[in-house]
């Protein structure tokens, strides 16, 4: 049964201009230039350069000025008289059906799976074994492991390839693949991967043989660094254990990644959004805008609106005028959004400098005050979400180096004397404790908590564990060294 009723709702919606402003706030300096160029390409009413460039003209060429103006200036008629020619009439195909189209290919190197498949050719396998080996290789992941159960692969071959085999035959195929390079490939877990590699070495050498025994008999104790248990169980000396572990550390836990990507690390280029200079103890802030072009609204579009608004336009001209006006408004909104972005960035960064003035002067972690997004938002009367967007992916250059804006924000902790300190100060002390600890007897979280409490920081063990994880510090037993 249909019913009609009248409801009154209060909704808050963002305007297109507000959405555009929010998106621009998130964009760092490195990407802002690209964003502006994209807007210039999409909106012909937005032009690069200052208004003076259009108004100056050529003072020495007054005679030819009018002729040039007639050639360069476009009017609304250019839109109205444009032929709506279909795109298929603007292109041609000079090839017949019988012509052979040759594509220029380029080599990007062999993938990990392709490298394994290329080695099958020298093994002289039967056609059936080759098919099975190719399918198994296709199930090896990028790290070089075969995590899938062989029973599942048997089912896949039967349903998708119409190839019927057994788990025993696939086990034989996997052993063949494990003889390929790189060593350790097609293992089902880390233990098997390391054993496959150590078995290719001369196990008659004492340290190699001990390494093999450690992996085979005491692998769990090895992963947990229970060295005393390994020495007792294998009846070896501490020196022999050291040499054996040194051999294990030479092995590759991810044999596939070392080949496919060669472990090439990509480095991120950072262009600071702000620069803070220390001039005789006084900090000055500048916004990085060296690559940002000047923008203005096209005078041609402005004049077009003025000229055609004087006369009574036709229906077709009205539609064109609406289009031109939309482009003009969009250009104005974009320029205003850029200006508002610059002001918001400067106000936010100025507030951060005022809050952390001593840190910018000294670069001393102990001078870093506790500060959260709410503190800056209240200081400059903006929403917390706006401050979060400003801080995200932004960097500042100082005389001590480049810092992420996020690094200046931290929680507050209270000392036994009632003083509020930054959590970063506690993290620094925590890092110093771990760096200076005895690696044979690393500090547990309980001991680290006791040290911090002795220094006057009221902190719980779970908080110490949280800060340790944030610093990428492993638990005590995994930091143990011989």
GIQUI-V347378 format. One record per residue. N is the residue number from 1. RES is the residue in one letter. D_LAST is the distance of its C-alpha to the last C-alpha in whole Angstrom. Layout:
# GIQUI-V347378
N_RES_D_LAST, N_RES_D_LAST
This chain:
# GIQUI-V347378
1_X_80, 2_X_79, 3_X_80, 4_X_80, 5_X_78, 6_X_78, 7_X_74, 8_X_73, 9_X_70, 10_X_68, 11_X_65, 12_X_63, 13_X_63, 14_X_61, 15_X_64, 16_X_63, 17_X_63, 18_X_60, 19_X_58, 20_X_58, 21_X_57, 22_X_54, 23_X_53, 24_X_53, 25_X_51, 26_X_48, 27_X_49, 28_X_46, 29_X_48, 30_X_47, 31_X_49, 32_X_52, 33_X_53, 34_X_53, 35_X_54, 36_X_57, 37_X_58, 38_X_58, 39_X_61, 40_X_63, 41_X_63, 42_X_64, 43_X_66, 44_X_69, 45_X_70, 46_X_67, 47_X_67, 48_X_65, 49_X_66, 50_X_68, 51_X_72, 52_X_73, 53_X_72, 54_X_75, 55_X_78, 56_X_78, 57_X_79, 58_X_80, 59_X_83, 60_X_84, 61_X_85, 62_X_87, 63_X_90, 64_X_87, 65_X_85, 66_X_88, 67_X_87, 68_X_83, 69_X_83, 70_X_85, 71_X_83, 72_X_80, 73_X_81, 74_X_80, 75_X_82, 76_X_82, 77_X_85, 78_X_82, 79_X_80, 80_X_84, 81_X_85, 82_X_82, 83_X_82, 84_X_80, 85_X_80, 86_X_78, 87_X_75, 88_X_75, 89_X_78, 90_X_76, 91_X_74, 92_X_75, 93_X_74, 94_X_75, 95_X_73, 96_X_75, 97_X_74, 98_X_74, 99_X_72, 100_X_68, 101_X_66, 102_X_63, 103_X_60, 104_X_58, 105_X_54, 106_X_51, 107_X_48, 108_X_44, 109_X_42, 110_X_41, 111_X_39, 112_X_36, 113_X_39, 114_X_41, 115_X_39, 116_X_38, 117_X_42, 118_X_43, 119_X_41, 120_X_43, 121_X_46, 122_X_45, 123_X_44, 124_X_47, 125_X_47, 126_X_50, 127_X_52, 128_X_51, 129_X_47, 130_X_47, 131_X_48, 132_X_46, 133_X_43, 134_X_44, 135_X_44, 136_X_41, 137_X_39, 138_X_41, 139_X_39, 140_X_36, 141_X_34, 142_X_33, 143_X_29, 144_X_30, 145_X_30, 146_X_33, 147_X_33, 148_X_37, 149_X_38, 150_X_40, 151_X_42, 152_X_43, 153_X_43, 154_X_46, 155_X_48, 156_X_48, 157_X_49, 158_X_52, 159_X_53, 160_X_52, 161_X_53, 162_X_55, 163_X_53, 164_X_52, 165_X_49, 166_X_47, 167_X_43, 168_X_43, 169_X_44, 170_X_42, 171_X_39, 172_X_40, 173_X_40, 174_X_37, 175_X_36, 176_X_38, 177_X_36, 178_X_33, 179_X_34, 180_X_35, 181_X_33, 182_X_30, 183_X_28, 184_X_27, 185_X_30, 186_X_32, 187_X_29, 188_X_30, 189_X_26, 190_X_23, 191_X_22, 192_X_25, 193_X_24, 194_X_21, 195_X_22, 196_X_26, 197_X_24, 198_X_22, 199_X_25, 200_X_26, 201_X_24, 202_X_25, 203_X_23, 204_X_24, 205_X_21, 206_X_19, 207_X_16, 208_X_18, 209_X_19, 210_X_16, 211_X_15, 212_X_19, 213_X_18, 214_X_15, 215_X_17, 216_X_21, 217_X_20, 218_X_17, 219_X_17, 220_X_17, 221_X_14, 222_X_12, 223_X_14, 224_X_13, 225_X_10, 226_X_11, 227_X_8, 228_X_10, 229_X_13, 230_X_12, 231_X_12, 232_X_15, 233_X_17, 234_X_16, 235_X_16, 236_X_14, 237_X_12, 238_X_8, 239_X_9, 240_X_11, 241_X_9, 242_X_7, 243_X_11, 244_X_12, 245_X_10, 246_X_11, 247_X_14, 248_X_14, 249_X_14, 250_X_17, 251_X_19, 252_X_21, 253_X_21, 254_X_25, 255_X_27, 256_X_30, 257_X_29, 258_X_28, 259_X_32, 260_X_34, 261_X_33, 262_X_31, 263_X_29, 264_X_31, 265_X_31, 266_X_34, 267_X_34, 268_X_36, 269_X_39, 270_X_40, 271_X_43, 272_X_43, 273_X_46, 274_X_47, 275_X_46, 276_X_46, 277_X_47, 278_X_47, 279_X_51, 280_X_51, 281_X_49, 282_X_51, 283_X_49, 284_X_51, 285_X_50, 286_X_52, 287_X_51, 288_X_50, 289_X_53, 290_X_54, 291_X_54, 292_X_56, 293_X_59, 294_X_63, 295_X_64, 296_X_68, 297_X_70, 298_X_73, 299_X_76, 300_X_77, 301_X_77, 302_X_78, 303_X_81, 304_X_81, 305_X_81, 306_X_84, 307_X_86, 308_X_86, 309_X_87, 310_X_90, 311_X_92, 312_X_92, 313_X_89, 314_X_90, 315_X_88, 316_X_86, 317_X_85, 318_X_84, 319_X_81, 320_X_80, 321_X_80, 322_X_78, 323_X_75, 324_X_76, 325_X_75, 326_X_72, 327_X_71, 328_X_72, 329_X_71, 330_X_67, 331_X_67, 332_X_68, 333_X_65, 334_X_63, 335_X_63, 336_X_63, 337_X_60, 338_X_59, 339_X_60, 340_X_59, 341_X_55, 342_X_55, 343_X_57, 344_X_54, 345_X_51, 346_X_52, 347_X_53, 348_X_50, 349_X_48, 350_X_50, 351_X_50, 352_X_46, 353_X_46, 354_X_48, 355_X_46, 356_X_43, 357_X_45, 358_X_43, 359_X_39, 360_X_41, 361_X_42, 362_X_39, 363_X_36, 364_X_35, 365_X_33, 366_X_34, 367_X_38, 368_X_37, 369_X_40, 370_X_39, 371_X_41, 372_X_42, 373_X_45, 374_X_47, 375_X_47, 376_X_48, 377_X_51, 378_X_53, 379_X_53, 380_X_55, 381_X_56, 382_X_55, 383_X_53, 384_X_49, 385_X_49, 386_X_51, 387_X_48, 388_X_45, 389_X_47, 390_X_47, 391_X_44, 392_X_42, 393_X_41, 394_X_43, 395_X_41, 396_X_42, 397_X_42, 398_X_41, 399_X_41, 400_X_37, 401_X_37, 402_X_38, 403_X_37, 404_X_37, 405_X_40, 406_X_38, 407_X_35, 408_X_38, 409_X_38, 410_X_36, 411_X_37, 412_X_38, 413_X_36, 414_X_38, 415_X_36, 416_X_38, 417_X_40, 418_X_42, 419_X_41, 420_X_40, 421_X_37, 422_X_35, 423_X_32, 424_X_31, 425_X_31, 426_X_29, 427_X_26, 428_X_26, 429_X_25, 430_X_22, 431_X_21, 432_X_21, 433_X_19, 434_X_16, 435_X_16, 436_X_16, 437_X_13, 438_X_10, 439_X_8, 440_X_6, 441_X_9, 442_X_11, 443_X_15, 444_X_17, 445_X_20, 446_X_22, 447_X_20, 448_X_21, 449_X_25, 450_X_25, 451_X_24, 452_X_27, 453_X_29, 454_X_29, 455_X_30, 456_X_33, 457_X_32, 458_X_33, 459_X_31, 460_X_30, 461_X_27, 462_X_28, 463_X_29, 464_X_25, 465_X_24, 466_X_27, 467_X_26, 468_X_22, 469_X_23, 470_X_26, 471_X_23, 472_X_21, 473_X_18, 474_X_16, 475_X_16, 476_X_14, 477_X_12, 478_X_12, 479_X_10, 480_X_7, 481_X_4, 482_X_0
